[in-house]
Amino acid sequence: MKFTEKQLKLYSAPLSDTENQMCKNAIGMVRDALKSLGFTDDNKPISLLYEDTLAYSIEMRSTYGSRKIKLFIQGSYANNTNVRTQSDVDIAVVQEEVFQTIYREGVTDSNYNFSTIESTPTSFKDEVEKCLREKFKNDVERKNKSIKVHGNTYRKDADTVPCRRYRDYRNDFYNNENNYIGGIVIFADNGERIINYPEQHIANGKIKNAETNHYYKKMVRIIKKLRYLMEDNYISSAREVSSFGLESLLWNLPNELFTKYSIYRYTFDDIVGYLYNNTYLLSCYNEANGIKPLCPYSSDVNKYTNFINDLKTFYEYDITED
C-alpha cells in the first residue's frame, strides 16, 4: 500500500487541544469523586509528571489518617502517542502508603502498610468503585483490571486503575532501602497480579523524543496507524501485537534512524528496513520502561517477527513525490 508524505504527516500529528483538555477533565472528575472517601488535594492544581508529556497528575491525602494516593494519566494519552480519538484514557489511582517489594527475581516480600485503615487490594478497588458510582451513576462499569467511567462531550472515557505502589529492590542494591525502582502492582479481579512501570515509560519516551528531534513519537504514531490499517485489511499479525508493544519496539532503535532525514516517508522506510533486517535483536529488546523484556517468550518474538514481515510488504512510499 503506497503512502504519501502528506498522509504520513497526518498520521504523525499529536492530539488536538480539545482532546488534551478532555483528558485533563477526566482526571479532574476522578479526583473530585475520590473526595467522598475523605481525600483532599489541598487545592493543588493538576500538573504534569514531566514536561512535554500529557501525563497529568495530582496527589491526594486523607483528612483523617495517613492514607495517600496519587492519580496520573498513563499509557498512550500520557505519552502523546495515541492515534485513535475514541480510545480510553488510562488513569492510575495508586495507594502510596501501601506498597509491595521484591528483593530478587521470583521472591516477593510481604506488604508494607502505613495506613491507619487496613485495606486489601480488593477492598481498595471496591472503595474506588463505590465513590465513582456515587458521582457517575450508570456511567461506571467494573472490569477485570480497572473501573471504566464512560465519557461524554466534556470528558474522555476513562479506565480508572486502582493499584498499589511497587518497590523493586533488585540490581544489587536491595539492602539500601532508599534505592529501588518504583512501579505499580495491579490486582485483577481474576486473581492475576500485574506489575508495570508507567512512570519510567513516560520519562523514557520524553528523553527519546528529545534525543531524536521529536521524530520518535511521530514515527510511533505512524506505525500505530499503519497497524490499524493492516487490521482493516485483514492482516492477522497486526492483531497479535499491541500499540504499547510497537511504541516499545521503536524505543529500542538507534536514534540516528529517526534523525537521518527530515522527510517522513524516508525515515519510516529506514525504520521498517532496520526492523526487517534485525529481527534477531527482538529477544534483547525491553519495553519502553527499560525494565521488562518486550519479548520474554519465543512466541512473542514470532509475533513481532510476523508483524514486521507483513509491515515490510504493506508499507510503500509513493515514489511519484521524489
Secondary structure as GFF3:
##gff-version 3
##sequence-region A 1 322
A	DSSP	beta_strand	2	3	.	.	.	ID=ss1
A	DSSP	alpha_helix	5	11	.	.	.	ID=ss2
A	DSSP	alpha_helix	17	34	.	.	.	ID=ss3
A	DSSP	three_ten_helix	35	37	.	.	.	ID=ss4
A	DSSP	beta_strand	39	40	.	.	.	ID=ss5
A	DSSP	beta_strand	47	48	.	.	.	ID=ss6
A	DSSP	beta_strand	56	62	.	.	.	ID=ss7
A	DSSP	beta_strand	68	74	.	.	.	ID=ss8
A	DSSP	alpha_helix	75	79	.	.	.	ID=ss9
A	DSSP	beta_strand	89	104	.	.	.	ID=ss10
A	DSSP	beta_strand	107	108	.	.	.	ID=ss11
A	DSSP	beta_strand	112	113	.	.	.	ID=ss12
A	DSSP	alpha_helix	121	136	.	.	.	ID=ss13
A	DSSP	three_ten_helix	137	139	.	.	.	ID=ss14
A	DSSP	beta_strand	140	142	.	.	.	ID=ss15
A	DSSP	beta_strand	147	149	.	.	.	ID=ss16
A	DSSP	beta_strand	158	168	.	.	.	ID=ss17
A	DSSP	beta_strand	181	187	.	.	.	ID=ss18
A	DSSP	beta_strand	193	196	.	.	.	ID=ss19
A	DSSP	alpha_helix	198	211	.	.	.	ID=ss20
A	DSSP	alpha_helix	215	232	.	.	.	ID=ss21
A	DSSP	three_ten_helix	236	239	.	.	.	ID=ss22
A	DSSP	alpha_helix	243	251	.	.	.	ID=ss23
A	DSSP	alpha_helix	256	259	.	.	.	ID=ss24
A	DSSP	alpha_helix	264	277	.	.	.	ID=ss25
A	DSSP	three_ten_helix	279	284	.	.	.	ID=ss26
A	DSSP	alpha_helix	298	314	.	.	.	ID=ss27
A	DSSP	beta_strand	316	317	.	.	.	ID=ss28
A	DSSP	three_ten_helix	319	321	.	.	.	ID=ss29
###
